[in-house]
Amino acid sequence: MTGIRMSLRRARVTRAHLRQERALLRALADAPTVETAHEIAAISARR
């Protein structure tokens, strides 16, 4: 059972990471100015 639980946890973590990446890409695409997009990119680089 431990192997199954580890696999499920890994899949959840991966999905969460991909969700965050998609949200970041949406924020960059919706940025009203180039400066705002640059700030979003700089903040994401620090994480």
Secondary structure as UniProt FT lines:
FT   HELIX           2..30
FT   HELIX           34..45
//
